[in-house]
Amino acid sequence: MTPNLPTMVKDARSVDDVVEVRAPYDGKLLATLDAADGETIERALRTAHALFHDRSNWLPKRRRIEILDRAVEIMRHQAPMLERLAAEEGGKPLLDSRIEVGRAIDGVRSAAEALRGQAGHEVPMGLDAATEGRVAFTTHEPIGPIVAISAFNHPLNLIVHQVAPAIAAGNPVIVKPAEDTPLSCYRFVEILREAGLPEAWCQALVVKDIGLATRLVTDERVAFFSFIGSSDVGWMLRSKLAPGTRCALEHGGAAPVIVAADADLDLAIPLLTKGGFYHAGQVCVSVQRVFCHASIAEQMAARLAEAAGNLHVGDPLLETTDVGPLIRSSEVNRVHEWVLEARRSGGTVLTGGRTLTDSCYSPTVLLNPPDHVAVSQREVFGPVVCVYAYDELDEALARANALPMAFQAAVFTRDLDTALDVSRRINASAVMVNDHTAFRADWMPFAGLGRSGLGTGGIPHTFDDMQIEKMTVLRSQAL
């Protein structure tokens, strides 16, 4: 029997409709969830607002650390179930879902460590007559009720990145996962409650009416809005935030890679294959645009195509699967249309370029698609890597920097000066040398530039964003 999950809003009694959660690979119905109505949205906001404004009942730091530490232990014990759940609802192959769950567990631990290691600082006083007899120092306080909206592509780890820092910082949080992949989120919230977090401090819900989601985000009681998802939606919601609501936005990019003439292709090919086709390319920093020196471009593209053609595409729950489905069949159709446009416009399809099933698309390598087509201009978010030949490094950098979005980038070279030159001149928040663009450690800064986002992600950085630094100035004749 298919389970039905109620909203995880304290004392919620009414629903708007139900949301079906289906496996993207075969359409199997995994669960139904009650969708929040307007009354439930109001109840969640009222609960979070009341919690924050009753300062006498804020969760002390010691208790927050205990809750997060217990959550780590529960997640370790439940790791096999969490891995299968993430793979089934999101379509990421089981091998990669295991890595995601491991990262999520470490992310919860990192949130507790951020709290343990945080300290204020002394603000200089006594420097002139006006500041004599005073000492000043800072402490940290929670910022207030947080609303987090998440994406589908990492159904557990993205939720951890938004919710665990919120809990560590002492904020009540309302989280709305992607409607395609809410089950991992709901399970994580259950784990936090099993670990001792009072249920009102973390509430989860889904909606069917986008207007209700907008109402949740733009309410004046929201102190901080955390968003991971599409650029169009994120910037639209940011434009409607209530005065005073702070926010962090994480969108996507069209990650550029510069491959110099002296690059070690034996090193580069497997890394670019992983970075381009991991989770069927549904990663915000997935390898997409590879600018390769003309002297080796055809050779490199052919080798990349061979590697892509050897990837096993299919059921994400099988140990042998390298590439799983796209999240929806409509995405398969969109990706195919973009590839066909590139081919009609003069790009060469070296491998792939076809739909395999309603849910799976073949790993595709394109050689020299024109700069004006969609695969060169927009985020593909599918298993497509484009290789472009260049003659001069200045040309490669100009083309890499031509888009209004920027996130992570990479350069492959044996020459230190070339690596540093590219790192200095390429438009990116992080540059990987002799590695793919999708490398990430969850404690490092992770930031989209331009249309790709606002603010800096990463567990300790999100933890800082979700607090205020309060200064106390003490005046005493004894000083």
C-alpha positions in Angstrom: 0.0 0.0 0.0 1.4 3.4 -1.0 2.0 5.6 2.1 0.4 9.0 2.5 2.4 11.5 4.5 0.8 14.4 6.3 2.4 17.9 6.4 5.0 18.2 9.1 3.5 21.4 10.4 2.7 21.5 14.1 -1.0 21.0 14.8 -1.9 21.3 11.1 -5.5 20.0 10.4 -6.3 20.9 6.8 -4.9 20.2 3.4 -5.2 21.6 -0.1 -4.7 18.5 -2.1 -2.2 15.6 -2.4 1.2 15.5 -4.2 2.2 12.3 -5.9 5.9 11.2 -5.7 6.9 9.0 -8.5 10.3 7.4 -9.3 11.6 9.2 -12.3 13.1 6.0 -13.8 9.9 4.0 -14.2 7.1 6.2 -12.9 6.4 3.9 -9.8 4.2 5.7 -7.2 6.4 5.9 -4.1 4.1 8.0 -1.8 1.5 10.7 -1.7 1.9 13.8 0.5 -0.8 16.1 1.9 -0.3 19.5 0.3 -0.4 22.5 2.6 -3.3 24.9 2.2 -3.4 28.6 3.2 -4.4 27.8 6.8 -1.4 25.4 7.2 1.0 28.0 5.7 -0.3 30.5 8.2 0.0 28.0 11.1 3.6 27.2 10.2 4.5 30.9 10.0 2.7 31.7 13.3 4.4 28.9 15.1 7.9 29.8 13.9 7.4 33.5 14.7 6.1 32.8 18.2 9.1 30.5 18.9 11.6 33.0 17.9 10.0 35.9 19.8 9.9 33.9 23.1 13.6 34.4 23.8 13.3 32.6 27.2 12.7 29.3 25.3 15.4 29.6 22.7 17.3 26.3 22.4 20.6 26.6 24.2 23.8 25.9 22.3 24.5 22.8 24.3 21.2 21.3 23.4 21.5 22.1 19.7 24.9 20.3 19.6 23.4 17.3 21.3 20.5 17.2 18.8 22.8 17.4 15.8 25.2 14.8 17.2 22.3 12.4 17.9 21.1 13.0 14.3 24.5 12.0 13.0 24.3 8.7 14.8 20.7 8.0 13.6 21.7 8.8 10.0 24.7 6.5 10.2 22.4 3.7 11.4 19.9 4.4 8.7 22.3 5.1 5.9 21.3 2.1 3.6 17.7 3.2 3.8 18.5 6.8 3.1 20.7 5.9 0.1 18.0 3.8 -1.5 15.3 6.5 -0.8 17.4 9.2 -2.4 18.2 7.0 -5.4 14.6 6.0 -5.9 13.0 9.4 -5.7 15.7 11.4 -7.3 17.1 9.0 -9.9 20.8 9.4 -9.0 22.5 6.1 -9.2 22.9 4.2 -6.0 26.7 4.4 -6.1 26.5 8.2 -6.2 23.6 8.3 -3.7 25.8 6.6 -1.2 28.3 9.4 -1.5 25.5 11.9 -1.1 24.3 10.3 2.1 27.9 10.2 3.4 28.2 13.9 2.7 24.9 14.7 4.3 26.0 13.0 7.5 29.2 14.9 7.5 27.3 18.1 6.8 25.2 17.6 10.0 28.5 17.1 11.9 30.0 20.2 10.3 27.0 22.3 11.5 27.6 21.2 15.1 31.3 21.9 14.7 30.6 25.4 13.3 28.7 26.1 16.5 31.4 24.7 18.7 34.1 26.8 17.0 32.3 30.1 16.7 33.5 33.1 18.7 32.8 36.8 18.8 35.5 39.4 18.9 36.6 42.5 20.8 35.9 45.8 19.2 38.7 48.3 20.0 37.8 51.0 22.5 39.8 53.5 24.5 41.4 54.8 21.4 40.3 58.4 22.0 38.5 60.5 24.6 35.1 59.5 23.3 35.7 55.7 23.8 37.7 55.8 27.0 36.3 53.8 29.9 34.6 51.3 27.6 35.0 47.7 26.4 33.1 46.3 23.5 32.6 42.7 22.3 30.4 40.7 20.0 28.2 37.6 20.4 26.0 35.8 17.9 22.2 35.3 17.9 19.8 33.6 15.6 18.5 35.8 12.8 14.9 34.6 13.1 12.4 32.4 11.2 13.9 30.8 8.1 12.1 29.6 5.0 14.1 27.2 2.9 13.1 26.0 -0.6 15.2 23.3 -2.1 15.9 21.6 -5.4 15.5 18.0 -6.5 19.0 17.0 -7.6 20.4 16.2 -4.2 17.3 15.4 -2.2 19.0 14.8 1.2 22.2 16.8 1.1 20.7 20.0 -0.1 18.2 19.9 2.7 21.0 19.3 5.2 22.8 22.4 3.8 19.8 24.5 4.5 18.3 23.0 7.6 21.3 21.8 9.7 22.9 25.3 9.8 19.5 26.8 10.7 19.2 24.5 13.6 22.8 25.0 14.7 22.3 28.8 14.7 19.1 28.4 16.8 16.5 29.4 14.2 13.1 27.9 13.7 12.9 26.7 10.1 10.2 25.9 7.6 11.4 23.8 4.7 9.7 23.2 1.4 11.5 20.4 -0.6 11.0 20.0 -4.4 7.7 18.3 -5.1 9.6 15.7 -7.1 11.8 14.6 -4.2 10.3 15.4 -0.8 10.7 12.0 0.9 14.4 12.4 1.9 13.6 15.8 3.4 10.7 14.5 5.4 12.8 11.6 6.7 15.6 14.0 7.7 13.1 16.2 9.6 11.8 13.0 11.3 15.4 12.2 12.3 15.9 15.6 13.8 12.8 15.1 15.9 13.9 11.6 16.9 17.2 13.3 18.0 15.3 15.5 20.3 14.4 18.6 18.3 11.0 19.9 19.3 8.8 19.5 16.2 7.9 23.2 16.0 11.5 24.1 15.4 11.6 22.4 12.0 8.5 22.1 10.0 8.2 20.6 6.5 5.5 21.0 3.8 4.8 20.7 0.1 2.3 22.8 -1.9 0.5 22.4 -5.2 -0.4 26.1 -5.5 2.7 28.1 -6.4 0.9 31.1 -5.0 1.0 29.5 -1.6 4.7 29.0 -1.9 5.2 32.7 -2.8 3.0 33.6 0.2 5.2 31.6 2.5 8.4 33.1 1.2 7.3 36.7 1.1 5.6 36.9 4.5 7.0 39.7 6.7 7.6 37.3 9.5 10.4 35.5 7.5 13.8 36.7 8.5 15.9 34.7 6.1 15.1 33.0 2.8 17.3 30.2 1.6 16.7 29.1 -2.0 18.3 26.4 -4.2 16.7 26.1 -7.7 16.2 27.8 -11.0 17.4 31.3 -11.6 14.1 32.6 -12.9 12.2 31.4 -9.8 14.9 32.5 -7.4 15.3 36.0 -8.6 11.5 36.4 -8.9 11.0 35.4 -5.3 13.8 37.7 -4.2 12.1 40.6 -5.8 9.0 40.0 -3.7 10.6 39.6 -0.3 9.3 41.6 2.6 11.5 44.6 3.7 14.2 43.3 6.0 14.2 39.6 4.8 17.7 38.6 4.0 18.3 35.8 1.5 20.8 33.4 -0.2 20.2 32.1 -3.7 21.9 29.2 -5.3 21.2 28.8 -9.0 23.0 27.1 -11.9 25.7 27.8 -14.4 27.2 26.5 -17.6 30.5 25.5 -16.2 33.5 26.2 -18.4 36.7 24.2 -18.6 39.9 25.3 -20.3 42.1 22.5 -21.6 45.6 23.7 -22.6 47.7 22.2 -25.3 50.0 20.6 -22.6 47.1 19.0 -20.6 47.4 15.4 -19.4 44.5 13.8 -21.2 44.9 10.6 -19.4 44.1 12.6 -16.2 41.5 14.9 -17.8 39.2 12.4 -19.6 37.9 10.4 -16.7 37.5 13.5 -14.6 35.6 15.4 -17.3 33.5 12.2 -17.9 32.5 12.1 -14.2 32.0 15.9 -13.9 29.9 16.0 -17.1 27.7 13.0 -16.7 27.4 12.6 -12.9 23.6 12.5 -12.0 22.9 12.8 -15.8 24.4 16.3 -15.8 21.7 17.5 -13.3 24.2 19.4 -11.2 24.6 23.2 -11.0 28.3 23.1 -11.6 28.3 20.1 -14.0 31.0 20.2 -16.8 29.3 21.7 -19.8 31.6 23.8 -22.0 35.1 22.5 -22.6 37.4 24.8 -24.5 40.2 22.7 -25.8 43.3 23.9 -27.7 42.9 23.2 -31.4 46.0 21.0 -31.5 44.3 18.3 -29.4 40.6 19.2 -29.5 39.5 16.5 -31.9 41.6 13.9 -30.1 40.3 14.9 -26.7 36.7 15.1 -27.9 36.9 11.6 -29.4 38.3 10.1 -26.2 35.7 11.9 -24.1 33.0 10.5 -26.5 34.4 7.0 -26.2 34.3 7.2 -22.4 30.8 8.6 -22.4 29.6 5.9 -24.8 30.9 3.2 -22.3 28.7 4.5 -19.4 25.8 2.3 -18.4 22.5 4.2 -18.4 19.5 2.8 -16.6 17.9 1.8 -13.3 19.5 3.9 -10.5 18.9 1.1 -8.0 21.3 -1.2 -9.9 25.0 -1.3 -8.7 26.1 -1.3 -12.4 24.4 2.0 -13.4 26.6 5.0 -14.1 23.9 7.4 -15.3 20.3 7.4 -14.3 17.2 9.1 -15.5 16.4 12.8 -15.8 13.9 14.0 -13.2 11.0 14.3 -15.7 10.2 13.0 -19.2 9.7 16.6 -20.3 13.3 17.3 -19.4 14.4 14.4 -21.7 12.5 16.1 -24.6 13.9 19.5 -23.8 17.5 18.2 -23.8 17.0 16.4 -27.1 15.6 19.5 -28.7 18.7 21.5 -27.6 21.0 18.8 -29.0 19.1 18.7 -32.3 19.3 22.5 -32.6 23.1 22.3 -32.1 23.4 19.6 -34.7 21.3 21.5 -37.3 23.4 24.6 -36.7 26.7 22.8 -37.5 27.7 21.0 -34.3 28.9 17.4 -34.6 27.4 14.7 -32.4 30.3 12.4 -31.5 28.2 10.1 -29.3 24.7 10.0 -27.9 22.2 12.5 -29.1 19.2 10.3 -28.7 16.5 9.4 -26.2 16.8 5.9 -24.7 13.5 5.8 -22.9 10.9 8.3 -21.7 13.2 9.0 -18.7 16.7 8.4 -19.9 18.9 10.3 -22.4 22.1 9.0 -23.9 25.4 10.6 -22.6 26.2 13.1 -25.4 29.4 14.8 -26.6 29.1 17.6 -29.1 32.1 19.1 -31.0 32.1 22.7 -31.9 28.4 23.7 -31.5 27.9 27.4 -32.4 28.1 29.9 -29.6 24.6 31.1 -30.2 22.7 27.8 -29.7 21.1 26.8 -26.4 23.7 24.3 -25.3 26.3 27.0 -25.6 24.2 29.8 -24.0 22.1 28.2 -21.2 22.5 25.6 -18.5 21.7 22.2 -20.1 21.1 20.3 -16.8 21.3 17.1 -18.7 24.0 14.6 -19.9 25.5 16.8 -22.6 29.1 18.0 -22.8 30.3 20.5 -25.5 33.9 20.6 -26.8 35.1 23.8 -28.5 38.4 24.2 -30.3 40.4 27.4 -29.7 43.7 28.8 -31.0 44.6 31.3 -28.4 44.0 31.3 -24.6 42.6 34.9 -24.8 39.9 33.6 -27.2 39.0 30.7 -24.9 38.7 33.0 -21.9 36.6 35.5 -23.8 34.1 32.7 -24.8 34.1 31.2 -21.3 33.3 34.6 -19.8 30.7 35.5 -22.4 27.6 34.4 -20.4 25.8 36.3 -17.7 26.1 33.5 -15.2 29.2 32.1 -13.5 29.9 29.5 -10.8 32.8 27.1 -10.7 35.3 26.6 -13.5 38.3 24.4 -14.3 41.6 24.4 -16.1 43.8 21.4 -17.2 47.4 22.2 -17.8 50.9 21.1 -16.7 52.1 24.7 -16.5 51.7 26.6 -13.2 51.7 30.0 -14.9 48.9 28.9 -17.2 46.9 27.6 -14.3 47.3 30.8 -12.3 46.6 33.0 -15.4 43.3 31.2 -16.1 42.4 31.3 -12.4 42.9 35.1 -12.4 41.1 35.9 -15.6 38.2 33.4 -15.8 34.8 34.6 -14.4 34.2 32.1 -11.6 33.9 32.0 -7.8 36.1 28.9 -7.7 38.6 27.4 -10.1 39.7 23.8 -10.1 43.2 23.0 -11.4 43.4 19.6 -13.1 40.0 18.6 -11.7 36.4 18.9 -12.9 34.1 21.8 -12.2 31.7 19.7 -10.0 34.3 19.2 -7.2 32.9 20.3 -3.9 33.7 19.8 -0.2 30.7 20.8 1.9 32.6 23.2 4.2 34.2 25.2 1.4 32.6 28.4 0.1 30.2 27.7 -2.8 28.8 30.8 -4.6 27.2 31.6 -7.9 28.1 35.0 -9.5 25.9 37.2 -11.7 22.6 35.4 -12.4 24.0 32.2 -10.8 23.2 33.3 -7.3 23.5 35.5 -4.3 25.5 34.9 -1.1 27.9 32.1 -0.3 26.9 28.5 0.5 28.7 25.8 2.4 27.8 24.7 5.9 29.9 27.2 7.9 29.1 30.1 5.6 25.3 29.4 5.7 25.6 29.1 9.5 27.1 32.6 9.6 24.4 34.0 7.3 21.7 32.7 9.6 22.8 34.8 12.6 23.3 38.3 13.6 26.4 39.6 15.3 25.4 41.7 18.3 27.8 44.1 19.9 27.7 44.9 23.6 29.5 48.1 24.8 30.3 48.1 28.5 31.1 51.5 30.2 32.8 51.4 33.6 34.9 53.8 35.6 37.1 50.8 36.4 38.3 50.6 32.8 
